[in-house]
Amino acid sequence: MNNITSLLPLKYPIIQAGMVWVSGGKLAAASASAGILGVIGAGSMKPDLLEHHILKAKSLTLHPERLAVNVPLLYEKTKEQLEVSLKLGIRIFITSAGSPKIHTSWLKNEGCKVIHVVATPEFAMKSEAAGCDAVIAEGFEAGGHNGRDEITTMALIPQVVDAVKIPVIGAGGIGDGRGIAAALCLGAQGVQMGTRFVLTKESSAHEDFKNALLQAKPESTHLVMKKLVPVRLFKNKFYDEVSRLENSGATPERLAALLGHGRARAGMLEGDLEKGELEIGQITSLIKDLPTVEELVEKLVEEQRRCLPGGAFF
Ligand SMILES: Cc1cc2nc3c(=O)[nH]c(=O)nc-3n(C[C@H](O)[C@H](O)[C@H](O)COP(=O)(O)O)c2cc1C
């Protein structure tokens, strides 16, 4: 037991990250069954679709207590997403991209655990003051939306650990057991991994997207949309278009218009590798296999044990 496995009903202190278009009920259920936290990414879901995914996840695992929902706090439907999750028995929430002040005390009164994603020590302190149970310190290697200050995981984790008393979970650029061991050495008590779980059999990323990622090189991703909401993307034609606009000084409104055409769904879920938006982290080029979640979790646990002979964290 460490602080994360006593805070959450998990076998291992690993969180399969909530990811738009990628982490639905099937992936979350497989993760819960494998002993880690299975997170449904509600960001892209209307409340009725979220309800469908929660019910699906609950029907596919014997460990519904290991299911959580990720709610980015920047969308209009946040309150409804939280309400539908509560109604269906979800008691663990990962919140991100917004102020933890708004919903944390309400969720805590409902008996929930609330973990907020932060990209700076300052936001970690604000999350602690808002009553969060833990924070996820996410460095800018991470896939998806990202902090503006471009602080790397290596630099961020120890500074967040020093800034707060609540447990810290490391994220961003963790792709195997070596990464897990490194995060734990820096003082994190657990890890959240996104990119690694995109490349599993149960993720709902399109097969063509997965196959493209298996060919990735270290320089295949880049952080763009810095004027709007920074996001790390896999380089494709859509990325070229965004970069060109950014470099030509386009306004945030012009950039938002480019995004506002269902690009993320088209890319990640439907496999449009040219015009679609493909969110993924820097560590993608390390990953050359497509295991089931169960196979992956076993491998991660073994790998981190081998990194720390005689003194493994879990
Ligand atoms: C495809 C994709 C979609 C993501 N969507 C979300 C999201 O909806 N909400 C969120 O808080 N984070 C999102 N993230 C970030 C992850 O939750 C996680 O923190 C991140 O992937 C960790 O870094 P890694 O990709 O290097 O493992 C996404 C990441 C990826 C790769």
The ligand as a Tripos MOL2 file, in Angstrom:
@<TRIPOS>MOLECULE
LIG
   31    33     1     0     0
SMALL
NO_CHARGES

@<TRIPOS>ATOM
      1 C1         -5.4180   11.3260  -27.1810 C.3       1 LIG1
      2 C2         -5.3630   12.0540  -25.8800 C.ar      1 LIG1
      3 C3         -6.4930   12.7090  -25.4100 C.ar      1 LIG1
      4 C4         -6.4690   13.3510  -24.1680 C.ar      1 LIG1
      5 N1         -7.6080   13.9250  -23.6910 N.ar      1 LIG1
      6 C5         -7.6250   14.4650  -22.4350 C.ar      1 LIG1
      7 C6         -8.8350   14.9490  -21.8560 C.ar      1 LIG1
      8 O1         -9.9090   14.8790  -22.4400 O.2       1 LIG1
      9 N2         -8.7790   15.4760  -20.6000 N.ar      1 LIG1
     10 C7         -7.6010   15.5420  -19.8860 C.ar      1 LIG1
     11 O2         -7.6080   16.0040  -18.7390 O.2       1 LIG1
     12 N3         -6.4440   15.1020  -20.4270 N.ar      1 LIG1
     13 C8         -6.4440   14.5460  -21.6510 C.ar      1 LIG1
     14 N4         -5.2800   14.0280  -22.1640 N.ar      1 LIG1
     15 C9         -4.0830   14.0020  -21.2860 C.3       1 LIG1
     16 C10        -4.0730   12.6980  -20.4790 C.3       1 LIG1
     17 O3         -5.1480   12.6630  -19.5830 O.3       1 LIG1
     18 C11        -2.7610   12.4680  -19.7060 C.3       1 LIG1
     19 O4         -2.6180   13.3690  -18.6390 O.3       1 LIG1
     20 C12        -1.5460   12.5430  -20.6030 C.3       1 LIG1
     21 O5         -1.7750   11.7680  -21.7480 O.3       1 LIG1
     22 C13        -0.3020   12.0440  -19.8850 C.3       1 LIG1
     23 O6          0.8380   12.1620  -20.6960 O.3       1 LIG1
     24 P1          1.3320   11.0100  -21.7270 P.3       1 LIG1
     25 O7          0.4310   11.1380  -22.9070 O.co2     1 LIG1
     26 O8          2.7060   11.3750  -22.0140 O.co2     1 LIG1
     27 O9          1.1600    9.7040  -21.0230 O.co2     1 LIG1
     28 C14        -5.2770   13.3820  -23.4080 C.ar      1 LIG1
     29 C15        -4.1390   12.7300  -23.9030 C.ar      1 LIG1
     30 C16        -4.1690   12.0640  -25.1090 C.ar      1 LIG1
     31 C17        -2.9450   11.3490  -25.5920 C.3       1 LIG1
@<TRIPOS>BOND
     1     1     2 1
     2     2     3 ar
     3     2    30 ar
     4     3     4 ar
     5     4     5 ar
     6     4    28 ar
     7     5     6 ar
     8     6     7 ar
     9     6    13 1
    10     7     8 2
    11     7     9 ar
    12     9    10 ar
    13    10    11 2
    14    10    12 ar
    15    12    13 ar
    16    13    14 ar
    17    14    15 1
    18    14    28 ar
    19    15    16 1
    20    16    17 1
    21    16    18 1
    22    18    19 1
    23    18    20 1
    24    20    21 1
    25    20    22 1
    26    22    23 1
    27    23    24 1
    28    24    25 2
    29    24    26 1
    30    24    27 1
    31    28    29 ar
    32    29    30 ar
    33    30    31 1
@<TRIPOS>SUBSTRUCTURE
     1 LIG1         1 GROUP 0 **** ****
